[in-house]
């Protein structure tokens, strides 16, 4: 049986209302990630959420008084439709990555549970650094599927989708190879029975 496109899976989840469960399940990790990203901030900034789902992180970041623009992008039409229904004034795009490019670079790139669905996530990191991020900007990326999280290693087979499995050290190397500086890795959202979301942080000099 051929693998299904992850965006088809997410559209199915949107139809079933599972996006709310994803929001609830990832909330603790994302709140910790945004603290690492120094939110709230004290000067104006722009941000983009990659794999925005129903837009809940965009709405969260947009609550910051100094956020002058927040953009959400997702490959699932159904997820973006839901985001727009919940946030009619929000800026959301349906796009397949890595081919789509934003119209400008951003001060902050946030992403949760997106990167490992790509077949070559290392190339996406390079694109983030070179094209999507302003000089002096930072990216914070969260993933639950990584080698050290043993509970996640059967997800690809269970869901019949592609997942790129990397170790923490491999992800760190990918960030550095992409050009990021001051790279750090964190375990966030740790709780009983969960080793934590791997949060990868990097800056552009």
Biotite code that builds the C-alpha atoms (Angstrom):
import biotite.structure as struc

atoms = struc.array([
    struc.Atom([0.000, 0.000, 0.000], chain_id="A", res_id=1, res_name="UNK", atom_name="CA", element="C"),
    struc.Atom([1.394, 3.379, -1.019], chain_id="A", res_id=2, res_name="UNK", atom_name="CA", element="C"),
    struc.Atom([1.946, 6.070, 1.580], chain_id="A", res_id=3, res_name="UNK", atom_name="CA", element="C"),
    struc.Atom([-0.698, 8.752, 1.906], chain_id="A", res_id=4, res_name="UNK", atom_name="CA", element="C"),
    struc.Atom([0.117, 12.443, 1.795], chain_id="A", res_id=5, res_name="UNK", atom_name="CA", element="C"),
    struc.Atom([0.364, 13.870, 5.301], chain_id="A", res_id=6, res_name="UNK", atom_name="CA", element="C"),
    struc.Atom([-1.781, 16.832, 4.230], chain_id="A", res_id=7, res_name="UNK", atom_name="CA", element="C"),
    struc.Atom([-4.617, 14.405, 3.389], chain_id="A", res_id=8, res_name="UNK", atom_name="CA", element="C"),
    struc.Atom([-4.310, 12.998, 6.893], chain_id="A", res_id=9, res_name="UNK", atom_name="CA", element="C"),
    struc.Atom([-4.522, 16.459, 8.425], chain_id="A", res_id=10, res_name="UNK", atom_name="CA", element="C"),
    struc.Atom([-7.552, 17.360, 6.313], chain_id="A", res_id=11, res_name="UNK", atom_name="CA", element="C"),
    struc.Atom([-9.217, 14.196, 7.575], chain_id="A", res_id=12, res_name="UNK", atom_name="CA", element="C"),
    struc.Atom([-8.377, 15.211, 11.143], chain_id="A", res_id=13, res_name="UNK", atom_name="CA", element="C"),
    struc.Atom([-9.802, 18.687, 10.526], chain_id="A", res_id=14, res_name="UNK", atom_name="CA", element="C"),
    struc.Atom([-13.080, 17.131, 9.347], chain_id="A", res_id=15, res_name="UNK", atom_name="CA", element="C"),
    struc.Atom([-13.198, 14.996, 12.492], chain_id="A", res_id=16, res_name="UNK", atom_name="CA", element="C"),
    struc.Atom([-12.380, 17.894, 14.812], chain_id="A", res_id=17, res_name="UNK", atom_name="CA", element="C"),
    struc.Atom([-9.071, 16.373, 15.860], chain_id="A", res_id=18, res_name="UNK", atom_name="CA", element="C"),
    struc.Atom([-7.363, 19.739, 15.423], chain_id="A", res_id=19, res_name="UNK", atom_name="CA", element="C"),
    struc.Atom([-8.730, 20.698, 18.849], chain_id="A", res_id=20, res_name="UNK", atom_name="CA", element="C"),
    struc.Atom([-7.091, 17.643, 20.359], chain_id="A", res_id=21, res_name="UNK", atom_name="CA", element="C"),
    struc.Atom([-3.805, 18.556, 18.692], chain_id="A", res_id=22, res_name="UNK", atom_name="CA", element="C"),
    struc.Atom([-4.087, 22.058, 20.112], chain_id="A", res_id=23, res_name="UNK", atom_name="CA", element="C"),
    struc.Atom([-4.710, 20.747, 23.606], chain_id="A", res_id=24, res_name="UNK", atom_name="CA", element="C"),
    struc.Atom([-2.037, 18.079, 23.377], chain_id="A", res_id=25, res_name="UNK", atom_name="CA", element="C"),
    struc.Atom([0.666, 20.459, 22.144], chain_id="A", res_id=26, res_name="UNK", atom_name="CA", element="C"),
    struc.Atom([-0.245, 23.478, 24.277], chain_id="A", res_id=27, res_name="UNK", atom_name="CA", element="C"),
    struc.Atom([2.277, 22.929, 27.067], chain_id="A", res_id=28, res_name="UNK", atom_name="CA", element="C"),
    struc.Atom([5.142, 22.369, 24.640], chain_id="A", res_id=29, res_name="UNK", atom_name="CA", element="C"),
    struc.Atom([4.248, 25.391, 22.512], chain_id="A", res_id=30, res_name="UNK", atom_name="CA", element="C"),
    struc.Atom([3.926, 27.709, 25.513], chain_id="A", res_id=31, res_name="UNK", atom_name="CA", element="C"),
    struc.Atom([7.419, 26.670, 26.622], chain_id="A", res_id=32, res_name="UNK", atom_name="CA", element="C"),
    struc.Atom([8.719, 27.163, 23.087], chain_id="A", res_id=33, res_name="UNK", atom_name="CA", element="C"),
    struc.Atom([7.294, 30.677, 22.923], chain_id="A", res_id=34, res_name="UNK", atom_name="CA", element="C"),
    struc.Atom([8.950, 31.519, 26.224], chain_id="A", res_id=35, res_name="UNK", atom_name="CA", element="C"),
    struc.Atom([12.230, 30.395, 24.689], chain_id="A", res_id=36, res_name="UNK", atom_name="CA", element="C"),
    struc.Atom([11.407, 32.705, 21.768], chain_id="A", res_id=37, res_name="UNK", atom_name="CA", element="C"),
    struc.Atom([11.153, 35.568, 24.280], chain_id="A", res_id=38, res_name="UNK", atom_name="CA", element="C"),
    struc.Atom([7.423, 36.132, 23.985], chain_id="A", res_id=39, res_name="UNK", atom_name="CA", element="C"),
    struc.Atom([6.050, 38.505, 25.041], chain_id="A", res_id=40, res_name="UNK", atom_name="CA", element="C"),
    struc.Atom([8.562, 40.863, 23.448], chain_id="A", res_id=41, res_name="UNK", atom_name="CA", element="C"),
    struc.Atom([9.402, 44.503, 24.013], chain_id="A", res_id=42, res_name="UNK", atom_name="CA", element="C"),
    struc.Atom([9.883, 45.614, 20.410], chain_id="A", res_id=43, res_name="UNK", atom_name="CA", element="C"),
    struc.Atom([7.977, 45.115, 17.162], chain_id="A", res_id=44, res_name="UNK", atom_name="CA", element="C"),
    struc.Atom([8.411, 41.793, 15.386], chain_id="A", res_id=45, res_name="UNK", atom_name="CA", element="C"),
    struc.Atom([6.897, 39.707, 12.605], chain_id="A", res_id=46, res_name="UNK", atom_name="CA", element="C"),
    struc.Atom([6.319, 35.966, 12.766], chain_id="A", res_id=47, res_name="UNK", atom_name="CA", element="C"),
    struc.Atom([5.206, 32.971, 10.726], chain_id="A", res_id=48, res_name="UNK", atom_name="CA", element="C"),
    struc.Atom([3.850, 29.653, 11.972], chain_id="A", res_id=49, res_name="UNK", atom_name="CA", element="C"),
    struc.Atom([4.694, 26.760, 9.665], chain_id="A", res_id=50, res_name="UNK", atom_name="CA", element="C"),
    struc.Atom([2.190, 23.920, 9.800], chain_id="A", res_id=51, res_name="UNK", atom_name="CA", element="C"),
    struc.Atom([-0.305, 26.229, 11.461], chain_id="A", res_id=52, res_name="UNK", atom_name="CA", element="C"),
    struc.Atom([-3.253, 23.819, 11.536], chain_id="A", res_id=53, res_name="UNK", atom_name="CA", element="C"),
    struc.Atom([-6.344, 25.643, 12.769], chain_id="A", res_id=54, res_name="UNK", atom_name="CA", element="C"),
    struc.Atom([-4.280, 28.752, 13.502], chain_id="A", res_id=55, res_name="UNK", atom_name="CA", element="C"),
    struc.Atom([-4.266, 28.531, 17.275], chain_id="A", res_id=56, res_name="UNK", atom_name="CA", element="C"),
    struc.Atom([-0.564, 29.399, 17.600], chain_id="A", res_id=57, res_name="UNK", atom_name="CA", element="C"),
    struc.Atom([-0.984, 32.332, 15.214], chain_id="A", res_id=58, res_name="UNK", atom_name="CA", element="C"),
    struc.Atom([-3.769, 33.668, 17.381], chain_id="A", res_id=59, res_name="UNK", atom_name="CA", element="C"),
    struc.Atom([-1.614, 33.161, 20.463], chain_id="A", res_id=60, res_name="UNK", atom_name="CA", element="C"),
    struc.Atom([1.389, 34.981, 19.002], chain_id="A", res_id=61, res_name="UNK", atom_name="CA", element="C"),
    struc.Atom([-0.902, 37.684, 17.636], chain_id="A", res_id=62, res_name="UNK", atom_name="CA", element="C"),
    struc.Atom([-1.980, 38.543, 21.184], chain_id="A", res_id=63, res_name="UNK", atom_name="CA", element="C"),
    struc.Atom([1.480, 40.022, 21.770], chain_id="A", res_id=64, res_name="UNK", atom_name="CA", element="C"),
    struc.Atom([1.161, 43.808, 21.599], chain_id="A", res_id=65, res_name="UNK", atom_name="CA", element="C"),
    struc.Atom([4.406, 44.076, 19.641], chain_id="A", res_id=66, res_name="UNK", atom_name="CA", element="C"),
    struc.Atom([3.512, 41.525, 16.954], chain_id="A", res_id=67, res_name="UNK", atom_name="CA", element="C"),
    struc.Atom([3.049, 43.637, 13.811], chain_id="A", res_id=68, res_name="UNK", atom_name="CA", element="C"),
    struc.Atom([2.316, 40.677, 11.503], chain_id="A", res_id=69, res_name="UNK", atom_name="CA", element="C"),
    struc.Atom([1.623, 36.973, 12.022], chain_id="A", res_id=70, res_name="UNK", atom_name="CA", element="C"),
    struc.Atom([1.235, 34.561, 9.103], chain_id="A", res_id=71, res_name="UNK", atom_name="CA", element="C"),
    struc.Atom([0.106, 30.950, 9.132], chain_id="A", res_id=72, res_name="UNK", atom_name="CA", element="C"),
    struc.Atom([0.864, 28.404, 6.422], chain_id="A", res_id=73, res_name="UNK", atom_name="CA", element="C"),
    struc.Atom([-0.305, 24.805, 6.137], chain_id="A", res_id=74, res_name="UNK", atom_name="CA", element="C"),
    struc.Atom([-0.513, 22.191, 3.410], chain_id="A", res_id=75, res_name="UNK", atom_name="CA", element="C"),
    struc.Atom([-4.039, 21.166, 4.380], chain_id="A", res_id=76, res_name="UNK", atom_name="CA", element="C"),
    struc.Atom([-6.849, 23.117, 2.725], chain_id="A", res_id=77, res_name="UNK", atom_name="CA", element="C"),
    struc.Atom([-9.291, 21.964, 5.404], chain_id="A", res_id=78, res_name="UNK", atom_name="CA", element="C"),
    struc.Atom([-7.032, 23.131, 8.237], chain_id="A", res_id=79, res_name="UNK", atom_name="CA", element="C"),
    struc.Atom([-6.605, 26.561, 6.680], chain_id="A", res_id=80, res_name="UNK", atom_name="CA", element="C"),
    struc.Atom([-10.339, 26.827, 6.087], chain_id="A", res_id=81, res_name="UNK", atom_name="CA", element="C"),
    struc.Atom([-10.868, 26.099, 9.778], chain_id="A", res_id=82, res_name="UNK", atom_name="CA", element="C"),
    struc.Atom([-8.215, 28.674, 10.730], chain_id="A", res_id=83, res_name="UNK", atom_name="CA", element="C"),
    struc.Atom([-9.966, 31.323, 8.658], chain_id="A", res_id=84, res_name="UNK", atom_name="CA", element="C"),
    struc.Atom([-13.345, 30.418, 10.154], chain_id="A", res_id=85, res_name="UNK", atom_name="CA", element="C"),
    struc.Atom([-11.917, 30.981, 13.635], chain_id="A", res_id=86, res_name="UNK", atom_name="CA", element="C"),
    struc.Atom([-9.888, 34.062, 12.704], chain_id="A", res_id=87, res_name="UNK", atom_name="CA", element="C"),
    struc.Atom([-11.498, 35.886, 9.808], chain_id="A", res_id=88, res_name="UNK", atom_name="CA", element="C"),
    struc.Atom([-8.965, 38.717, 9.894], chain_id="A", res_id=89, res_name="UNK", atom_name="CA", element="C"),
    struc.Atom([-5.965, 36.382, 10.074], chain_id="A", res_id=90, res_name="UNK", atom_name="CA", element="C"),
    struc.Atom([-3.445, 35.824, 7.279], chain_id="A", res_id=91, res_name="UNK", atom_name="CA", element="C"),
    struc.Atom([-3.337, 32.161, 6.293], chain_id="A", res_id=92, res_name="UNK", atom_name="CA", element="C"),
    struc.Atom([-2.046, 30.336, 3.208], chain_id="A", res_id=93, res_name="UNK", atom_name="CA", element="C"),
    struc.Atom([-2.458, 26.847, 1.813], chain_id="A", res_id=94, res_name="UNK", atom_name="CA", element="C"),
    struc.Atom([0.915, 25.793, 0.468], chain_id="A", res_id=95, res_name="UNK", atom_name="CA", element="C"),
    struc.Atom([3.079, 22.765, -0.200], chain_id="A", res_id=96, res_name="UNK", atom_name="CA", element="C"),
    struc.Atom([6.549, 23.103, 1.203], chain_id="A", res_id=97, res_name="UNK", atom_name="CA", element="C"),
    struc.Atom([9.371, 23.554, 0.479], chain_id="A", res_id=98, res_name="UNK", atom_name="CA", element="C"),
    struc.Atom([8.164, 25.027, -2.846], chain_id="A", res_id=99, res_name="UNK", atom_name="CA", element="C"),
    struc.Atom([6.106, 27.945, -1.479], chain_id="A", res_id=100, res_name="UNK", atom_name="CA", element="C"),
    struc.Atom([7.918, 31.088, -0.388], chain_id="A", res_id=101, res_name="UNK", atom_name="CA", element="C"),
    struc.Atom([6.601, 33.955, 1.749], chain_id="A", res_id=102, res_name="UNK", atom_name="CA", element="C"),
    struc.Atom([6.593, 37.488, 0.374], chain_id="A", res_id=103, res_name="UNK", atom_name="CA", element="C"),
    struc.Atom([9.095, 38.689, 2.958], chain_id="A", res_id=104, res_name="UNK", atom_name="CA", element="C"),
    struc.Atom([11.431, 37.450, 5.672], chain_id="A", res_id=105, res_name="UNK", atom_name="CA", element="C"),
    struc.Atom([10.366, 37.278, 9.321], chain_id="A", res_id=106, res_name="UNK", atom_name="CA", element="C"),
    struc.Atom([11.842, 37.957, 12.741], chain_id="A", res_id=107, res_name="UNK", atom_name="CA", element="C"),
    struc.Atom([10.486, 34.685, 14.134], chain_id="A", res_id=108, res_name="UNK", atom_name="CA", element="C"),
    struc.Atom([9.752, 31.320, 12.553], chain_id="A", res_id=109, res_name="UNK", atom_name="CA", element="C"),
    struc.Atom([7.709, 28.967, 14.711], chain_id="A", res_id=110, res_name="UNK", atom_name="CA", element="C"),
    struc.Atom([6.785, 25.425, 13.791], chain_id="A", res_id=111, res_name="UNK", atom_name="CA", element="C"),
    struc.Atom([5.272, 22.533, 15.708], chain_id="A", res_id=112, res_name="UNK", atom_name="CA", element="C"),
    struc.Atom([4.987, 18.993, 14.369], chain_id="A", res_id=113, res_name="UNK", atom_name="CA", element="C"),
    struc.Atom([5.737, 19.773, 10.735], chain_id="A", res_id=114, res_name="UNK", atom_name="CA", element="C"),
    struc.Atom([9.368, 19.279, 9.824], chain_id="A", res_id=115, res_name="UNK", atom_name="CA", element="C"),
    struc.Atom([9.700, 15.504, 9.966], chain_id="A", res_id=116, res_name="UNK", atom_name="CA", element="C"),
    struc.Atom([6.907, 14.971, 7.440], chain_id="A", res_id=117, res_name="UNK", atom_name="CA", element="C"),
    struc.Atom([9.268, 16.252, 4.752], chain_id="A", res_id=118, res_name="UNK", atom_name="CA", element="C"),
    struc.Atom([11.513, 13.791, 2.955], chain_id="A", res_id=119, res_name="UNK", atom_name="CA", element="C"),
    struc.Atom([14.442, 16.197, 3.152], chain_id="A", res_id=120, res_name="UNK", atom_name="CA", element="C"),
    struc.Atom([13.868, 18.339, 6.256], chain_id="A", res_id=121, res_name="UNK", atom_name="CA", element="C"),
    struc.Atom([17.482, 19.497, 6.199], chain_id="A", res_id=122, res_name="UNK", atom_name="CA", element="C"),
    struc.Atom([16.780, 21.402, 2.963], chain_id="A", res_id=123, res_name="UNK", atom_name="CA", element="C"),
    struc.Atom([13.795, 23.111, 4.591], chain_id="A", res_id=124, res_name="UNK", atom_name="CA", element="C"),
    struc.Atom([15.992, 24.262, 7.464], chain_id="A", res_id=125, res_name="UNK", atom_name="CA", element="C"),
    struc.Atom([18.404, 25.780, 4.949], chain_id="A", res_id=126, res_name="UNK", atom_name="CA", element="C"),
    struc.Atom([15.522, 27.577, 3.219], chain_id="A", res_id=127, res_name="UNK", atom_name="CA", element="C"),
    struc.Atom([14.259, 28.847, 6.565], chain_id="A", res_id=128, res_name="UNK", atom_name="CA", element="C"),
    struc.Atom([17.684, 30.280, 7.325], chain_id="A", res_id=129, res_name="UNK", atom_name="CA", element="C"),
    struc.Atom([18.535, 31.718, 3.930], chain_id="A", res_id=130, res_name="UNK", atom_name="CA", element="C"),
    struc.Atom([15.156, 33.023, 2.736], chain_id="A", res_id=131, res_name="UNK", atom_name="CA", element="C"),
    struc.Atom([12.474, 33.054, 5.414], chain_id="A", res_id=132, res_name="UNK", atom_name="CA", element="C"),
    struc.Atom([14.403, 34.567, 8.328], chain_id="A", res_id=133, res_name="UNK", atom_name="CA", element="C"),
    struc.Atom([15.664, 38.111, 8.754], chain_id="A", res_id=134, res_name="UNK", atom_name="CA", element="C"),
    struc.Atom([19.188, 38.792, 9.967], chain_id="A", res_id=135, res_name="UNK", atom_name="CA", element="C"),
    struc.Atom([19.031, 38.784, 13.738], chain_id="A", res_id=136, res_name="UNK", atom_name="CA", element="C"),
    struc.Atom([15.912, 36.624, 13.677], chain_id="A", res_id=137, res_name="UNK", atom_name="CA", element="C"),
    struc.Atom([15.320, 33.280, 15.338], chain_id="A", res_id=138, res_name="UNK", atom_name="CA", element="C"),
    struc.Atom([13.519, 30.034, 14.684], chain_id="A", res_id=139, res_name="UNK", atom_name="CA", element="C"),
    struc.Atom([12.015, 27.649, 17.211], chain_id="A", res_id=140, res_name="UNK", atom_name="CA", element="C"),
    struc.Atom([10.862, 24.276, 15.918], chain_id="A", res_id=141, res_name="UNK", atom_name="CA", element="C"),
    struc.Atom([9.139, 21.569, 17.922], chain_id="A", res_id=142, res_name="UNK", atom_name="CA", element="C"),
    struc.Atom([8.917, 17.898, 16.976], chain_id="A", res_id=143, res_name="UNK", atom_name="CA", element="C"),
    struc.Atom([7.583, 14.901, 18.879], chain_id="A", res_id=144, res_name="UNK", atom_name="CA", element="C"),
    struc.Atom([8.881, 12.307, 16.404], chain_id="A", res_id=145, res_name="UNK", atom_name="CA", element="C"),
    struc.Atom([12.610, 11.806, 16.948], chain_id="A", res_id=146, res_name="UNK", atom_name="CA", element="C"),
    struc.Atom([14.824, 8.808, 17.618], chain_id="A", res_id=147, res_name="UNK", atom_name="CA", element="C"),
    struc.Atom([15.033, 9.243, 21.372], chain_id="A", res_id=148, res_name="UNK", atom_name="CA", element="C"),
    struc.Atom([11.235, 9.306, 21.707], chain_id="A", res_id=149, res_name="UNK", atom_name="CA", element="C"),
    struc.Atom([10.741, 5.583, 21.292], chain_id="A", res_id=150, res_name="UNK", atom_name="CA", element="C"),
    struc.Atom([6.965, 5.852, 21.540], chain_id="A", res_id=151, res_name="UNK", atom_name="CA", element="C"),
    struc.Atom([6.965, 7.830, 18.281], chain_id="A", res_id=152, res_name="UNK", atom_name="CA", element="C"),
    struc.Atom([8.911, 5.376, 16.175], chain_id="A", res_id=153, res_name="UNK", atom_name="CA", element="C"),
    struc.Atom([5.875, 3.414, 14.977], chain_id="A", res_id=154, res_name="UNK", atom_name="CA", element="C"),
    struc.Atom([3.807, 6.477, 14.027], chain_id="A", res_id=155, res_name="UNK", atom_name="CA", element="C"),
    struc.Atom([4.758, 6.435, 10.344], chain_id="A", res_id=156, res_name="UNK", atom_name="CA", element="C"),
    struc.Atom([3.586, 2.846, 9.919], chain_id="A", res_id=157, res_name="UNK", atom_name="CA", element="C"),
    struc.Atom([0.465, 3.362, 12.025], chain_id="A", res_id=158, res_name="UNK", atom_name="CA", element="C"),
    struc.Atom([-0.606, 6.446, 10.056], chain_id="A", res_id=159, res_name="UNK", atom_name="CA", element="C"),
    struc.Atom([0.753, 5.271, 6.694], chain_id="A", res_id=160, res_name="UNK", atom_name="CA", element="C"),
    struc.Atom([2.646, 8.520, 6.089], chain_id="A", res_id=161, res_name="UNK", atom_name="CA", element="C"),
    struc.Atom([6.290, 9.364, 5.528], chain_id="A", res_id=162, res_name="UNK", atom_name="CA", element="C"),
    struc.Atom([8.284, 10.534, 8.547], chain_id="A", res_id=163, res_name="UNK", atom_name="CA", element="C"),
    struc.Atom([11.984, 11.429, 8.564], chain_id="A", res_id=164, res_name="UNK", atom_name="CA", element="C"),
    struc.Atom([13.452, 9.996, 11.740], chain_id="A", res_id=165, res_name="UNK", atom_name="CA", element="C"),
    struc.Atom([16.531, 11.741, 13.120], chain_id="A", res_id=166, res_name="UNK", atom_name="CA", element="C"),
    struc.Atom([18.334, 11.694, 16.454], chain_id="A", res_id=167, res_name="UNK", atom_name="CA", element="C"),
    struc.Atom([18.803, 14.789, 18.575], chain_id="A", res_id=168, res_name="UNK", atom_name="CA", element="C"),
    struc.Atom([22.428, 14.981, 17.453], chain_id="A", res_id=169, res_name="UNK", atom_name="CA", element="C"),
    struc.Atom([21.395, 14.709, 13.798], chain_id="A", res_id=170, res_name="UNK", atom_name="CA", element="C"),
    struc.Atom([18.860, 17.511, 14.201], chain_id="A", res_id=171, res_name="UNK", atom_name="CA", element="C"),
    struc.Atom([21.452, 19.679, 15.915], chain_id="A", res_id=172, res_name="UNK", atom_name="CA", element="C"),
    struc.Atom([23.893, 19.068, 13.050], chain_id="A", res_id=173, res_name="UNK", atom_name="CA", element="C"),
    struc.Atom([21.171, 19.890, 10.514], chain_id="A", res_id=174, res_name="UNK", atom_name="CA", element="C"),
    struc.Atom([20.531, 23.227, 12.223], chain_id="A", res_id=175, res_name="UNK", atom_name="CA", element="C"),
    struc.Atom([24.228, 24.080, 12.221], chain_id="A", res_id=176, res_name="UNK", atom_name="CA", element="C"),
    struc.Atom([24.707, 22.919, 8.620], chain_id="A", res_id=177, res_name="UNK", atom_name="CA", element="C"),
    struc.Atom([21.793, 25.161, 7.591], chain_id="A", res_id=178, res_name="UNK", atom_name="CA", element="C"),
    struc.Atom([23.723, 28.146, 8.916], chain_id="A", res_id=179, res_name="UNK", atom_name="CA", element="C"),
    struc.Atom([22.014, 28.777, 12.239], chain_id="A", res_id=180, res_name="UNK", atom_name="CA", element="C"),
    struc.Atom([24.119, 30.089, 15.122], chain_id="A", res_id=181, res_name="UNK", atom_name="CA", element="C"),
    struc.Atom([23.608, 29.846, 18.877], chain_id="A", res_id=182, res_name="UNK", atom_name="CA", element="C"),
    struc.Atom([21.817, 26.561, 18.263], chain_id="A", res_id=183, res_name="UNK", atom_name="CA", element="C"),
    struc.Atom([20.294, 24.882, 21.290], chain_id="A", res_id=184, res_name="UNK", atom_name="CA", element="C"),
    struc.Atom([18.049, 21.874, 21.812], chain_id="A", res_id=185, res_name="UNK", atom_name="CA", element="C"),
    struc.Atom([15.532, 21.566, 24.624], chain_id="A", res_id=186, res_name="UNK", atom_name="CA", element="C"),
    struc.Atom([13.044, 18.995, 25.886], chain_id="A", res_id=187, res_name="UNK", atom_name="CA", element="C"),
    struc.Atom([9.769, 20.815, 26.563], chain_id="A", res_id=188, res_name="UNK", atom_name="CA", element="C"),
    struc.Atom([6.330, 19.657, 27.651], chain_id="A", res_id=189, res_name="UNK", atom_name="CA", element="C"),
    struc.Atom([7.842, 16.765, 29.593], chain_id="A", res_id=190, res_name="UNK", atom_name="CA", element="C"),
    struc.Atom([5.329, 14.829, 31.674], chain_id="A", res_id=191, res_name="UNK", atom_name="CA", element="C"),
    struc.Atom([4.739, 11.315, 32.968], chain_id="A", res_id=192, res_name="UNK", atom_name="CA", element="C"),
    struc.Atom([4.999, 8.887, 30.090], chain_id="A", res_id=193, res_name="UNK", atom_name="CA", element="C"),
    struc.Atom([6.261, 11.503, 27.626], chain_id="A", res_id=194, res_name="UNK", atom_name="CA", element="C"),
    struc.Atom([9.957, 12.256, 27.146], chain_id="A", res_id=195, res_name="UNK", atom_name="CA", element="C"),
    struc.Atom([9.100, 15.686, 25.769], chain_id="A", res_id=196, res_name="UNK", atom_name="CA", element="C"),
    struc.Atom([8.901, 17.654, 22.556], chain_id="A", res_id=197, res_name="UNK", atom_name="CA", element="C"),
    struc.Atom([12.303, 18.297, 21.033], chain_id="A", res_id=198, res_name="UNK", atom_name="CA", element="C"),
    struc.Atom([12.515, 22.074, 20.624], chain_id="A", res_id=199, res_name="UNK", atom_name="CA", element="C"),
    struc.Atom([15.261, 23.274, 18.290], chain_id="A", res_id=200, res_name="UNK", atom_name="CA", element="C"),
    struc.Atom([16.300, 26.897, 18.505], chain_id="A", res_id=201, res_name="UNK", atom_name="CA", element="C"),
    struc.Atom([18.589, 28.768, 16.151], chain_id="A", res_id=202, res_name="UNK", atom_name="CA", element="C"),
    struc.Atom([19.449, 32.346, 15.213], chain_id="A", res_id=203, res_name="UNK", atom_name="CA", element="C"),
    struc.Atom([20.523, 34.044, 11.992], chain_id="A", res_id=204, res_name="UNK", atom_name="CA", element="C"),
    struc.Atom([23.504, 36.321, 12.369], chain_id="A", res_id=205, res_name="UNK", atom_name="CA", element="C"),
])
